[in-house]
Amino acid sequence: MRGITGLRGLAGPIDHSRLPDAAPPAPPRPTVQRELCTVPAADPRLGSVDKSNQLAGLDLPQAWKLTRGSGQRVAVIDTGVSPHHRLPDLVAGGDYVFTGDGAQDCDGHGTIVAGIIAARPDPNGRDQFSGVAPESTVISIRQSSIKYGPVADRSSIGVGDVDTMARAVRTAADLGASVINISSVACMPAGTPLDDRALGRRWLTRST
């Protein structure tokens, strides 16, 4: 196994005894769907919005002179990613929420994230949208959902915790991810210095 994050230049040795055991992705306990899935839909009020400049702030054409993401495997650890014709290189990486393979998104969040990362331009030119790295491969790992809950606790809604997050990261690395995207809220006091030190260390080792 490579470094747990799948990144080169990881500072310090890895204590493999503290890593989650390698195992097929699966919920740690039985779950059940408690709410209807979110169904994405186009907003008709946006029909007249000029989409020609929506990428101007990112200046993607300039970035694409360096790379369009070819050869990169981006793990999206999120609510899953639904198959879409503009995400042709989607890989199902596993499901820690229910009994799927990771290529299901009942919450509608992971699919949006994957689109921002890797959506291909519309072949018919109906819009100017493109993901940042449209030639990359997305590995979808479903790790969280607010639409499911544990079978044993009828009052509980939502699945996904630190344990399944750690297991999902290991799975992503084992699947050869070169980039791991995690969209998660982590609340802590503003004065906590830990994150700054970690970012500083990462900057010094040039591994971001």
Helices and strands as residue ranges (DSSP letters): G 16-18, E 31-33, G 44-46, H 60-63, E 73-78, E 90-95, H 110-118, E 137-142, E 148-150, H 162-174, E 179-182, H 194-205
